[in-house]
Amino acid sequence: MSRLFRIGIIGCGGIANGKHLPSLKKLTNVELVAFCDIVPERAAEASEKYGAKGAKVYEDYTELLKDATIDIVHVLTPNDSHASIAIAALEAGKHVMCEKPMAKTAADAKRMAETAKRTGKKLTIGYNNRFRPDSQHLKRVCEEGELGEIYFAKAHAIRRRAVPTWGVFLDEEKQGGGPLIDIGTHALDLTLWMMDNYKPKVVLGTSYHKLSQKENAANAWGPWDPSKFTVEDSAFGMVVMENGATIILESSWALNTLEVDEAKCSLSGTEGGADMKGGLRINGEKHSRLYTTEVDLKAGGVAFYDGAVESDADLEMRTWIKAIENDTQPVVTPEQAYVVSQILEAIYESARTGEAVYLQN
């Protein structure tokens, strides 16, 4: 009989209700026993909908962490509090899943990774795009060497007009940045994971506030307030890895473009290439001829099959709990997530100074 894990949720806003709680509720070997939010009503509502019988509600996360019966904590708060809460939870003997990005700064991300290693507790970061069917298939293609050595890649996180106008998304102090740290982080994580390359050498970046100051701008979630738009509206970076590989990272919430892709990557290797534009495509050369293969990801390619497919969020939560149960490494390791934070911070620094940033690992 598998063990029943007791989970505490810190931060009961959109990401908790939209991803974590519905997927955790489906698992038979966990129970949601504690909910914390600085808005007590949000914690109470989440507890009512998802909590186990007798679940407790907190306004102060330090009180939740005092409960020695809690095995796992999910940190689902704004970026500036990720590190302090996650570190406190690890120190309290809890395994931790923290939402992306790992932290507001690379230094904080490093402290999180070091604390996990010292305490022996598991720490993972919520890069859920690794669990999509196209990502899972492409990862196997890369691992089997079909693309050869991947020496050039693009990480895509481009929205034409989709600026999140709620919460603290536009607050640089709380978030640490705009589209680069919000959605660019997903695309970069996906790209590094496919390449299995976590040794960046030098980073050059640019960021822009070109459209953020427009009044009554067209936007998927309604016009933004220019006076509150304190983060970039787009940012771009070039990363050269220690082995000479190059990554181009593009991110925007608002950009005059029709080339829209989010949480996608394009890969070029010595034996073949791949991209996720409009579906997963593999390209290469065989018998002195070029080829392009469009991968059918529907239930293994069986025609007319309409069976249930596990969502990426469900797979993410299930494999996270399984890693704890089996004492194995989580799919997203803290060391990998730290490198993502390193590169993002270097792009911001390069954009600010106009100089390339050299990284040491």
C-alpha positions as CSV (number, residue, x, y, z in Angstrom):
1,M,0.0,0.0,0.0
2,S,1.5,3.4,-1.0
3,R,2.0,6.1,1.6
4,L,-0.4,9.0,1.9
5,F,1.4,12.3,1.6
6,R,0.1,15.4,3.3
7,I,0.4,18.6,1.3
8,G,0.3,22.3,2.3
9,I,-0.4,25.0,-0.2
10,I,1.1,28.5,0.2
11,G,-0.5,30.9,-2.2
12,C,-4.1,30.2,-3.3
13,G,-4.4,32.4,-6.3
14,G,-4.7,31.8,-10.0
15,I,-1.8,29.3,-10.5
16,A,-3.0,27.3,-7.5
17,N,-6.5,27.0,-8.7
18,G,-5.7,26.8,-12.3
19,K,-3.0,24.1,-12.2
20,H,-1.9,22.6,-8.9
21,L,-5.0,22.0,-6.9
22,P,-7.2,20.3,-9.6
23,S,-4.3,18.0,-10.6
24,L,-3.3,17.1,-7.0
25,K,-7.0,16.4,-6.1
26,K,-7.0,13.6,-8.7
27,L,-4.2,11.7,-7.0
28,T,-5.1,9.0,-4.6
29,N,-1.9,9.0,-2.5
30,V,-2.1,12.7,-1.4
31,E,-4.4,14.8,0.8
32,L,-4.5,18.6,0.8
33,V,-4.4,19.4,4.5
34,A,-3.3,23.1,4.8
35,F,-3.9,26.3,2.8
36,C,-2.3,29.7,3.3
37,D,-2.8,33.0,1.6
38,I,-2.3,36.7,2.7
39,V,-6.0,37.0,1.7
40,P,-7.6,34.6,4.1
41,E,-10.8,34.3,2.0
42,R,-8.8,32.8,-0.8
43,A,-7.3,30.2,1.4
44,A,-10.7,29.3,2.9
45,E,-12.3,29.0,-0.6
46,A,-9.4,26.7,-1.8
47,S,-9.8,24.6,1.4
48,E,-13.5,24.3,0.9
49,K,-13.1,23.1,-2.7
50,Y,-10.0,21.0,-2.5
51,G,-9.1,20.3,1.1
52,A,-9.3,17.1,3.0
53,K,-11.6,16.8,6.0
54,G,-10.3,19.0,8.8
55,A,-7.9,21.0,6.5
56,K,-6.5,24.1,8.2
57,V,-6.4,27.6,6.8
58,Y,-3.5,30.1,7.5
59,E,-2.7,33.7,6.8
60,D,1.0,33.3,7.9
61,Y,3.0,30.6,6.1
62,T,5.4,30.2,9.1
63,E,2.5,28.9,11.1
64,L,1.7,26.3,8.4
65,L,5.4,25.2,8.4
66,K,5.2,24.4,12.1
67,D,2.9,21.4,11.3
68,A,5.3,18.5,11.5
69,T,2.7,16.2,9.8
70,I,3.0,18.1,6.5
71,D,5.3,16.3,4.1
72,I,5.2,18.5,1.0
73,V,4.7,22.2,0.4
74,H,3.8,23.9,-2.9
75,V,5.0,27.6,-3.1
76,L,2.7,29.5,-5.4
77,T,3.3,33.1,-4.5
78,P,4.8,36.1,-6.4
79,N,8.4,35.7,-7.5
80,D,10.0,37.9,-4.8
81,S,8.9,35.5,-2.0
82,H,9.7,32.2,-3.7
83,A,13.2,31.9,-2.1
84,S,12.3,32.9,1.5
85,I,9.3,30.6,1.7
86,A,10.9,27.6,-0.1
87,I,14.0,27.8,2.0
88,A,12.0,28.0,5.2
89,A,9.9,25.0,4.1
90,L,13.0,23.0,3.3
91,E,14.5,23.9,6.6
92,A,11.3,22.7,8.2
93,G,11.7,19.3,6.7
94,K,9.3,19.6,3.8
95,H,9.7,18.6,0.2
96,V,9.0,21.7,-2.0
97,M,7.5,22.3,-5.4
98,C,7.9,26.0,-6.2
99,E,6.3,27.7,-9.2
100,K,8.5,29.2,-11.9
101,P,10.7,31.1,-12.1
102,M,12.8,29.5,-9.4
103,A,13.4,32.9,-7.8
104,K,13.6,36.6,-8.5
105,T,17.4,36.6,-8.5
106,A,20.0,34.0,-9.4
107,A,21.6,34.4,-5.9
108,D,18.3,33.4,-4.3
109,A,17.9,30.5,-6.7
110,K,21.3,29.3,-5.8
111,R,20.5,29.5,-2.1
112,M,17.4,27.4,-2.7
113,A,19.4,24.7,-4.5
114,E,22.0,24.7,-1.8
115,T,19.4,24.4,1.0
116,A,17.7,21.4,-0.7
117,K,21.1,19.6,-1.0
118,R,22.0,20.3,2.6
119,T,18.7,19.3,4.1
120,G,18.3,16.3,1.8
121,K,14.8,17.4,0.9
122,K,13.5,17.4,-2.7
123,L,13.0,20.6,-4.5
124,T,11.5,21.1,-8.0
125,I,10.3,24.0,-10.0
126,G,7.0,24.2,-11.9
127,Y,8.2,24.1,-15.5
128,N,5.1,22.3,-16.7
129,N,5.8,22.6,-20.4
130,R,8.2,19.7,-20.2
131,F,5.2,17.5,-19.6
132,R,3.4,18.3,-22.9
133,P,3.1,15.4,-25.4
134,D,5.2,17.2,-28.0
135,S,7.9,18.0,-25.4
136,Q,8.0,14.5,-24.1
137,H,8.3,13.1,-27.6
138,L,11.0,15.6,-28.6
139,K,13.0,14.8,-25.5
140,R,13.1,11.1,-26.4
141,V,14.2,12.1,-30.0
142,C,17.0,14.2,-28.5
143,E,18.1,11.5,-26.0
144,E,18.2,8.9,-28.8
145,G,20.6,11.0,-30.7
146,E,18.4,11.5,-33.7
147,L,19.4,15.2,-34.0
148,G,23.1,14.6,-33.2
149,E,24.9,17.4,-31.4
150,I,22.5,20.3,-31.0
151,Y,24.6,23.4,-31.6
152,F,22.0,26.1,-32.4
153,A,18.5,26.6,-30.9
154,K,15.8,29.2,-30.5
155,A,13.6,29.6,-27.4
156,H,10.3,31.2,-28.4
157,A,8.0,33.1,-26.0
158,I,6.3,35.7,-28.2
159,R,2.8,37.1,-27.7
160,R,1.5,39.8,-30.1
161,R,-0.8,41.5,-27.5
162,A,-1.3,39.5,-24.3
163,V,-0.2,41.5,-21.4
164,P,-1.4,40.1,-18.0
165,T,-3.0,43.1,-16.3
166,W,-4.0,41.5,-13.0
167,G,-2.1,40.7,-9.9
168,V,1.5,41.8,-9.7
169,F,2.6,40.9,-13.2
170,L,3.5,44.5,-14.1
171,D,5.3,45.2,-10.8
172,E,9.0,44.9,-11.3
173,E,9.7,44.9,-7.5
174,K,7.4,41.8,-7.0
175,Q,8.2,39.9,-10.2
176,G,11.8,40.9,-11.1
177,G,10.8,41.5,-14.7
178,G,8.1,41.1,-17.4
179,P,7.7,38.6,-20.3
180,L,11.3,37.4,-20.1
181,I,11.0,36.1,-16.5
182,D,7.3,35.2,-16.9
183,I,7.1,33.3,-20.2
184,G,10.7,33.4,-21.5
185,T,11.6,31.3,-18.6
186,H,9.5,28.4,-19.9
187,A,10.9,28.6,-23.4
188,L,14.5,28.7,-22.1
189,D,14.0,25.8,-19.7
190,L,12.5,23.7,-22.5
191,T,15.4,24.5,-24.8
192,L,18.2,23.8,-22.3
193,W,16.4,20.5,-21.3
194,M,16.3,19.3,-24.9
195,M,19.9,20.2,-25.5
196,D,20.9,18.8,-22.1
197,N,23.3,21.6,-21.9
198,Y,23.6,23.6,-18.7
199,K,26.9,25.4,-19.0
200,P,26.4,28.9,-20.3
201,K,29.5,31.0,-21.0
202,V,28.5,34.5,-22.2
203,V,25.1,36.3,-22.5
204,L,24.1,39.4,-24.5
205,G,20.7,40.8,-24.1
206,T,18.3,43.7,-24.9
207,S,15.0,44.7,-23.4
208,Y,12.4,47.3,-24.5
209,H,9.6,49.5,-23.1
210,K,8.4,50.5,-26.6
211,L,4.7,49.6,-26.4
212,S,4.1,49.6,-22.6
213,Q,3.4,53.4,-22.5
214,K,0.7,53.4,-25.1
215,E,-2.8,54.5,-23.8
216,N,-5.8,52.3,-24.5
217,A,-3.8,49.7,-26.3
218,A,-5.4,46.6,-27.8
219,N,-4.8,43.7,-25.4
220,A,-6.3,40.2,-24.8
221,W,-7.1,41.2,-21.2
222,G,-8.0,44.8,-21.7
223,P,-5.9,47.9,-21.8
224,W,-3.1,48.2,-19.4
225,D,-2.3,51.3,-17.2
226,P,1.0,52.7,-18.6
227,S,1.9,54.2,-15.2
228,K,1.8,50.7,-13.6
229,F,3.7,49.0,-16.5
230,T,7.1,49.0,-14.8
231,V,8.5,45.9,-16.5
232,E,9.7,45.4,-20.1
233,D,7.2,44.7,-22.8
234,S,9.8,42.5,-24.7
235,A,13.3,41.2,-24.2
236,F,15.8,39.2,-26.3
237,G,19.0,37.4,-25.6
238,M,21.8,35.4,-27.2
239,V,23.6,32.8,-25.1
240,V,26.8,31.1,-26.1
241,M,27.5,27.9,-24.1
242,E,30.8,26.6,-23.0
243,N,30.8,24.0,-25.9
244,G,30.2,26.7,-28.5
245,A,26.4,26.1,-28.9
246,T,24.2,29.2,-29.4
247,I,20.7,29.9,-28.1
248,I,18.6,32.8,-29.2
249,L,15.8,33.6,-26.7
250,E,12.9,35.8,-27.7
251,S,10.1,37.0,-25.4
252,S,7.3,39.5,-25.5
253,W,3.9,40.4,-24.1
254,A,3.4,43.1,-26.7
255,L,5.1,43.2,-30.0
256,N,4.1,44.1,-33.5
257,T,4.6,40.7,-35.1
258,L,2.6,37.8,-36.6
259,E,5.2,35.3,-35.6
260,V,3.6,34.2,-32.3
261,D,4.8,31.2,-30.4
262,E,4.9,30.6,-26.7
263,A,6.9,27.9,-24.7
264,K,8.3,26.5,-27.9
265,C,11.8,25.7,-29.1
266,S,13.5,25.1,-32.4
267,L,16.6,22.9,-32.5
268,S,19.4,22.4,-35.1
269,G,21.8,19.5,-34.7
270,T,24.5,17.8,-36.7
271,E,22.1,14.9,-37.8
272,G,18.8,16.7,-37.9
273,G,16.6,19.5,-36.6
274,A,13.2,20.0,-34.9
275,D,10.7,22.7,-34.2
276,M,7.4,23.0,-32.4
277,K,5.8,25.6,-34.8
278,G,2.2,24.5,-35.5
279,G,3.0,21.0,-34.3
280,L,6.1,19.0,-33.8
281,R,8.3,18.6,-36.9
282,I,11.5,16.7,-37.4
283,N,13.8,17.5,-40.3
284,G,17.0,16.0,-41.7
285,E,18.7,14.3,-44.7
286,K,18.5,10.7,-45.8
287,H,19.8,9.1,-49.0
288,S,21.0,12.5,-50.3
289,R,17.4,13.9,-49.9
290,L,16.0,16.4,-47.4
291,Y,13.0,15.3,-45.4
292,T,10.5,16.8,-43.0
293,T,8.3,14.6,-40.7
294,E,5.2,15.9,-38.9
295,V,4.8,13.9,-35.7
296,D,1.2,12.7,-34.9
297,L,0.9,13.0,-31.2
298,K,-2.7,11.9,-30.8
299,A,-2.8,8.7,-28.7
300,G,0.3,7.2,-30.3
301,G,-0.9,8.1,-33.8
302,V,-3.9,5.7,-33.8
303,A,-6.5,7.0,-36.3
304,F,-10.0,7.9,-34.9
305,Y,-8.9,7.2,-31.3
306,D,-10.5,9.6,-28.8
307,G,-9.4,8.2,-25.5
308,A,-8.5,10.2,-22.5
309,V,-5.0,11.7,-22.4
310,E,-3.3,12.8,-19.3
311,S,-2.9,16.6,-19.2
312,D,0.6,18.1,-18.8
313,A,-0.4,19.4,-15.3
314,D,-1.7,16.0,-14.2
315,L,1.5,14.3,-15.4
316,E,3.7,17.0,-13.7
317,M,2.0,16.5,-10.3
318,R,1.9,12.7,-10.6
319,T,5.6,12.4,-11.5
320,W,6.6,14.9,-8.7
321,I,4.8,12.8,-6.0
322,K,6.2,9.6,-7.5
323,A,9.8,11.0,-7.2
324,I,9.2,11.6,-3.5
325,E,7.5,8.2,-3.0
326,N,10.4,6.4,-4.8
327,D,13.2,8.7,-3.6
328,T,14.3,9.5,-7.1
329,Q,15.3,12.8,-8.8
330,P,12.4,15.0,-9.9
331,V,12.1,15.8,-13.6
332,V,13.0,19.4,-13.0
333,T,16.1,19.6,-10.8
334,P,17.0,22.7,-8.7
335,E,20.4,22.8,-10.4
336,Q,18.8,23.0,-13.9
337,A,16.3,25.7,-12.8
338,Y,19.2,27.7,-11.2
339,V,20.9,27.9,-14.6
340,V,17.7,29.2,-16.2
341,S,17.6,32.0,-13.5
342,Q,21.3,32.7,-14.1
343,I,20.7,33.3,-17.8
344,L,17.6,35.4,-17.4
345,E,19.4,37.6,-14.9
346,A,22.3,38.0,-17.3
347,I,20.0,39.1,-20.1
348,Y,18.6,41.8,-17.9
349,E,22.0,42.9,-16.7
350,S,23.3,43.0,-20.3
351,A,20.3,45.0,-21.4
352,R,20.9,47.4,-18.6
353,T,24.6,47.9,-19.1
354,G,24.9,47.3,-22.9
355,E,27.7,44.8,-22.2
356,A,28.0,41.1,-22.5
357,V,27.9,39.1,-19.3
358,Y,30.3,36.3,-18.7
359,L,29.1,33.5,-16.4
360,Q,31.1,31.1,-14.3
361,N,29.8,27.7,-13.3
